[in-house]
Amino acid sequence: MQARKYVLTGILIYVLASVGFEILEGFIHGPSLGWIRKAATLGEEVLEMVGTIVILWGLLVHNQVLLEK
């Protein structure tokens, strides 16, 4: 049950980061806002990796539960 929570949370983080930041970057225009675009890209990538790590953590927890049975 805990593994499912981790996997679903990781998927949620990953999808929201991917979609949310892509939409946000569409609204950032102009040469003076280039640093904001770079910061948004960095934030997107970091959150995608966090989501991936949480998914993998959930799979490891699930594997541990299976090995204990």
N, C-alpha and C positions, 0 to 999 in steps of 0.2 A: 504494500500500500504506500509506503514511504517512497519507494522507487518511482511509482507512477507520479507522485507529486513532483519529484525532482525533474522527471522527463517532461511533464506537461509545463512546468514553470520554465524550463530551459527553452522549450519550443516557443512559448509565449514571449520570452525575452528576445529571442532570435528574430521572430517575425515582426514584433513591434519595432525593434531597432532597424530592421531592414526597410520596412515600409515607412515608418515614421520619419526616419532621417532622409530617405529619398524624397518624400513629399516636402520636407523642410528645405532641402537643398534646392528644390524647384522655385522657392520664393526668394532665394538669396541672389540678388543681381547687383552688378556694379563692381568696378575695379577696387573700390575702397573696402569692399566687404569680402575680399579674397581670404583674409585670415579667418573669418567666420565660416566660410565654406570648408577650409582646411580643418578647423576645429570640429565641424559637424561630421566630416568624413572620418576623423579620428574617433569621435564618439561612437559613430555607427560601427566601425570595425571593432572597437573595444567591446561594445555591448553584444555584437554577434559572437565574439570569442567567449564572452562570459556565458552566453546562452548555450554555446557548444559545450563548454566545460560542465555546466549544470546538467545537460543531457547525458554526457558521458558519466558523470557522477551517479546519476540515477541508474544507468545501465550497470555500473559496478556494484551498486547496492543490490540491484536485482540479481546479479550473478552471485553475490555473497549469500543471499537468501536461498538461491537454488542449491548452492554447495552445502548449506547447512541441513538440507532436507535429506 
